[in-house]
């Protein structure tokens, strides 16, 4: 019997536990592996393995380079291989500790030669907006995975949510239509499965856990150049604005508007270009009132033809679908999702940050001489 591995994560611990217990009950021959990183300050990570009847085994592994996540990586694959070697386990559910992100762990497991059959993020819909609005550092919440961990609750939760193709949705009496709509608009392509839905081996969560997962395709879907961003939507007081323009931003005007743009929505993301850096694809990632802007490498249009063969096919396909005769794949593609979104005001503010007709007509040599307002943010 080959071992299937399902990764279940999420900052909503009660929802995650409910999803994991559901899988244990519904899939015969399943076990749950969990690494508790809360013991990291004492220099160890605690591993438990349990099945439907209770605890099967436990152990501790020392920190690696003072990094709890590094220790998890070192211990997880050998333990999964041990389970695979016994031939007694059909499904190993890797229940991630609160702030561990599923992308990294799925890639570690796959690189160890094991079959990742699903990545599931467990969600309490009533907590989606509060967590997206929480700009606290993980360290302040006691959830940092290492002493150097500078992530926030909001950006960690957003990545956990958006990476997983399956969302296990907890039954939450406090959640209303707005909460469910926000979840749907943030990740419209995800399959949302109520944790209390039809149970048993043929239940939707059990089948999803064994359905199969493509680690490389999942990584490509997160890359700023070809990410599958949400579409326009409006319902139950929640809106998603998709803003696309071919003209570049004026660096100073956009920089001056960053605070207002970041606070305009619970979540915003996408790619954009600056007039003074026309060859750099820039990634926009905002949640919890904080914005991360970073370079994601060159636009394809900035590369010599010979270099295109080195680019993943999915990236070339995404560029071809969006190709412009003058600018190639250069564009602004930003998506804002939030309750009570001021769509018109937000669109006006974004438009005001673009080059004017006169600035645009002056050409790229002139654009490159514009003040480099983003150099500090990009650590250029």
C-alpha positions in Angstrom: 0.0 0.0 0.0 1.6 3.3 -1.1 1.5 6.2 1.4 -0.6 9.2 0.5 0.3 12.5 2.3 -2.2 15.2 2.9 -1.0 18.5 4.4 -3.5 20.3 6.6 -2.7 23.8 7.8 -4.1 27.1 9.0 -3.9 29.6 11.8 -7.4 28.8 12.8 -6.4 26.0 15.2 -9.9 24.8 16.2 -11.0 24.5 12.6 -7.7 22.7 11.7 -8.2 20.2 14.5 -11.8 19.6 13.4 -10.7 18.9 9.8 -7.9 16.6 10.9 -10.2 14.6 13.3 -12.7 14.3 10.5 -10.1 12.7 8.2 -8.9 10.4 11.0 -12.5 9.2 11.4 -13.3 8.9 7.7 -10.2 7.4 6.2 -9.3 3.9 7.3 -5.6 3.4 8.0 -4.9 7.1 8.5 -2.6 8.7 11.0 -1.8 12.3 11.9 1.7 13.7 12.3 2.1 17.0 14.2 5.1 19.0 15.1 4.5 21.4 18.0 6.8 24.4 17.6 5.7 26.0 20.9 8.5 24.1 22.6 11.1 25.8 20.4 12.2 28.3 23.0 13.4 25.4 25.1 15.5 24.1 22.1 13.3 21.3 20.9 10.4 20.5 18.6 7.9 17.9 19.8 6.5 15.3 17.4 3.3 13.3 17.9 1.8 10.6 15.8 -1.8 9.6 16.5 -4.5 7.5 14.9 -8.2 7.3 15.5 -7.6 5.5 18.8 -5.2 8.0 20.2 -1.4 8.6 20.6 0.7 6.1 18.7 4.2 7.6 19.3 5.9 10.8 20.3 9.4 12.2 20.3 11.5 15.3 20.3 14.0 16.7 17.8 16.5 19.4 18.6 16.4 22.8 16.8 18.5 23.1 13.7 20.3 26.5 13.4 17.9 27.9 16.0 15.1 27.4 13.5 12.0 25.4 14.4 10.9 25.0 10.8 14.3 23.7 9.9 14.0 21.0 12.6 10.5 20.1 11.3 11.9 19.6 7.8 14.7 17.4 9.1 12.4 15.2 11.1 9.2 15.1 8.9 10.5 13.3 5.8 12.3 10.4 7.7 9.1 9.9 9.8 6.9 9.8 6.7 9.4 7.3 5.0 9.2 5.1 8.1 5.4 5.1 7.9 5.6 4.3 4.2 8.0 1.4 4.9 5.6 -0.3 7.3 2.9 -0.6 4.6 0.2 -0.2 7.3 -0.7 3.4 6.7 -2.9 4.5 3.8 -3.0 8.3 4.6 -0.6 10.4 6.6 -2.1 13.7 7.5 0.6 16.3 8.2 -1.1 18.7 10.6 1.0 21.9 10.4 1.6 24.0 13.5 -0.3 27.3 13.4 2.0 29.6 11.5 3.8 27.0 9.3 3.0 27.7 5.6 1.8 24.8 3.5 3.8 25.7 0.4 7.2 25.1 2.1 6.1 21.8 3.7 4.4 20.4 0.5 7.6 21.1 -1.4 9.8 19.5 1.3 7.6 16.4 1.3 7.6 16.1 -2.5 11.3 16.6 -2.7 11.7 13.6 -0.3 10.1 11.4 -3.0 6.7 11.1 -1.2 3.3 11.6 -2.8 1.5 14.8 -1.7 -2.1 14.0 -2.5 -3.7 17.2 -1.1 -3.1 20.5 0.6 -6.0 21.7 2.7 -6.3 24.9 4.7 -8.8 24.8 7.5 -10.8 28.0 8.0 -13.3 29.5 10.4 -15.2 31.9 8.1 -16.0 34.2 11.1 -12.3 34.7 11.7 -11.2 35.5 8.1 -11.7 39.3 8.3 -10.2 39.7 11.8 -7.1 37.7 10.8 -6.7 39.6 7.5 -6.8 42.8 9.5 -4.3 41.7 12.1 -1.0 43.4 11.4 0.7 42.1 14.6 4.0 40.2 14.2 3.7 36.5 14.7 6.2 36.9 17.6 3.8 39.2 19.4 1.1 36.4 19.2 3.6 33.7 20.3 3.5 32.1 16.9 6.9 32.9 15.4 8.6 29.9 13.9 12.1 31.3 14.6 13.8 34.2 16.4 14.2 35.9 13.0 10.6 35.3 11.9 9.3 38.8 10.9 6.0 37.7 9.3 2.7 39.1 10.4 -0.5 37.3 11.3 -2.3 38.8 8.3 0.2 38.0 5.5 0.8 34.5 6.9 -2.9 33.7 7.0 -3.3 35.1 3.4 -0.6 32.8 2.0 -2.0 29.8 3.9 -5.5 30.5 2.5 -4.5 31.3 -1.1 -2.1 28.4 -1.7 -4.5 25.5 -0.8 -6.8 24.2 -3.6 -9.1 22.9 -0.8 -10.6 24.8 2.1 -12.0 22.9 5.0 -14.7 25.3 6.3 -15.6 24.9 10.0 -19.2 25.2 11.1 -19.3 28.6 12.7 -22.5 30.0 14.1 -21.0 33.4 14.3 -20.3 33.5 10.5 -22.7 35.5 8.3 -23.2 35.8 4.6 -20.6 38.5 4.4 -18.0 36.2 5.9 -18.7 33.4 3.5 -18.7 35.8 0.6 -15.3 37.3 1.6 -13.9 33.8 1.7 -15.3 33.0 -1.7 -14.0 36.2 -3.3 -10.5 35.8 -1.7 -10.0 32.4 -3.2 -12.7 31.8 -5.9 -11.0 28.7 -7.4 -10.8 26.8 -4.1 -13.0 23.9 -3.4 -14.8 24.8 -0.1 -15.8 21.7 1.9 -17.8 22.0 5.1 -16.1 20.0 7.8 -19.4 18.6 8.9 -20.5 17.6 5.3 -21.2 14.0 4.4 -18.9 11.8 6.3 -17.2 8.4 5.7 -14.7 7.2 3.2 -16.8 8.6 0.3 -17.3 12.0 2.0 -16.0 15.0 0.2 -13.2 15.8 2.6 -11.9 12.2 2.6 -11.9 12.1 -1.2 -10.3 15.5 -1.4 -7.4 14.3 0.8 -6.6 11.6 -1.7 -7.3 13.4 -4.9 -3.8 14.4 -5.9 -1.7 17.6 -5.9 0.8 19.1 -8.3 3.5 20.9 -6.3 5.0 22.6 -9.3 1.7 23.9 -10.7 0.8 25.2 -7.2 4.1 27.1 -7.0 3.5 28.6 -10.5 0.0 29.7 -9.5 1.6 31.8 -6.7 4.2 33.4 -8.8 3.4 37.2 -9.3 3.9 36.9 -13.1 1.3 34.3 -13.6 -0.8 34.1 -10.4 -4.5 33.3 -10.9 -5.9 36.4 -9.3 -9.6 36.8 -8.4 -12.1 38.2 -10.9 -14.5 41.1 -10.4 -17.2 40.3 -7.9 -19.8 42.0 -5.7 -22.1 40.4 -3.2 -23.3 40.5 0.4 -21.4 43.8 1.0 -18.1 42.4 -0.3 -16.4 43.6 -3.5 -13.4 42.7 -5.6 -12.0 45.3 -7.9 -9.7 44.2 -10.7 -7.7 47.1 -12.0 -5.6 46.6 -15.1 -3.7 49.3 -17.1 -0.9 49.3 -19.6 0.6 52.6 -18.7 3.3 52.6 -15.9 3.0 54.3 -12.5 4.8 57.5 -11.7 7.1 56.4 -8.9 6.7 59.5 -6.7 2.9 59.7 -7.0 2.4 56.0 -6.4 4.8 56.1 -3.4 2.8 59.0 -1.9 -0.5 57.0 -2.2 0.8 53.7 -0.8 -0.7 54.1 2.7 -4.2 55.0 1.3 -4.0 52.1 -1.2 -2.9 49.6 1.4 -5.6 50.5 3.8 -8.3 50.6 1.1 -9.0 46.9 1.2 -8.6 43.9 3.6 -6.5 42.2 0.9 -4.8 43.4 -2.2 -2.2 41.7 -4.5 -0.9 41.6 -8.0 1.9 42.9 -10.2 2.8 46.4 -11.5 5.5 48.4 -13.2 7.2 51.7 -12.5 8.2 54.1 -15.2 11.7 54.5 -13.8 12.2 50.7 -13.7 10.5 49.5 -16.9 12.3 46.1 -16.9 11.4 45.0 -13.4 8.2 43.0 -12.6 7.1 44.2 -9.1 5.0 42.2 -6.8 2.2 43.9 -4.7 1.2 42.0 -1.5 -0.9 43.7 1.2 -2.9 42.6 4.2 -3.4 43.8 7.7 -2.6 47.4 6.8 0.9 46.4 5.7 2.3 46.3 2.2 5.2 44.2 0.8 6.6 45.4 -2.5 9.4 43.3 -4.0 11.0 42.6 -7.4 10.0 39.3 -9.0 12.6 39.5 -11.6 12.4 40.9 -15.2 9.4 41.1 -17.4 9.7 38.6 -20.2 9.7 41.5 -22.7 12.9 42.7 -21.1 14.7 39.3 -21.7 16.6 38.4 -24.9 14.9 35.8 -27.0 17.4 33.1 -26.1 16.5 33.4 -22.4 12.9 32.5 -23.0 13.7 28.8 -23.1 14.8 29.0 -19.5 11.4 30.4 -18.4 8.8 27.9 -17.3 6.1 27.2 -19.9 3.3 28.4 -17.6 5.0 31.8 -17.4 5.4 32.0 -21.2 1.8 31.1 -21.7 0.6 33.7 -19.2 2.7 36.4 -21.0 1.4 35.4 -24.4 -2.2 35.8 -23.2 -1.5 39.3 -22.0 1.0 40.5 -24.7 0.9 44.1 -25.9 2.6 45.0 -29.2 4.6 47.9 -27.6 5.0 46.9 -23.9 5.0 43.1 -24.1 3.8 41.6 -20.8 4.4 44.8 -18.8 1.2 45.8 -17.1 -0.5 46.8 -13.9 -2.8 44.1 -12.7 -3.9 44.7 -9.1 -6.8 43.2 -7.3 -8.5 44.6 -4.1 -11.0 42.6 -2.0 -12.9 43.9 1.0 -16.2 44.5 2.6 -17.4 48.1 2.0 -14.9 48.6 -0.7 -14.9 52.1 -2.2 -14.4 51.0 -5.8 -14.8 54.4 -7.5 -12.6 56.2 -5.0 -9.9 53.5 -5.2 -10.0 53.5 -9.0 -9.6 57.3 -9.1 -6.6 57.1 -6.7 -4.9 54.4 -8.8 -5.5 56.4 -12.1 -4.0 59.5 -10.5 -0.7 57.6 -9.9 -0.2 56.7 -13.6 2.0 58.8 -16.0 0.1 61.7 -17.5 -0.3 61.9 -21.3 2.6 64.3 -21.5 4.8 62.2 -19.3 3.9 59.0 -21.2 4.6 60.7 -24.5 8.1 61.8 -23.4 9.3 58.1 -23.7 11.3 55.7 -21.7 14.6 57.7 -21.6 12.6 60.4 -19.9 10.9 57.9 -17.6 14.2 56.5 -16.3 15.2 59.9 -15.1 12.2 60.2 -12.8 13.0 60.3 -9.0 13.6 56.7 -7.8 11.0 56.8 -5.0 10.9 53.1 -4.4 14.6 52.4 -4.1 14.6 52.3 -0.3 11.5 50.1 -0.2 13.1 47.7 -2.8 16.5 48.0 -1.0 18.1 48.9 -4.3 
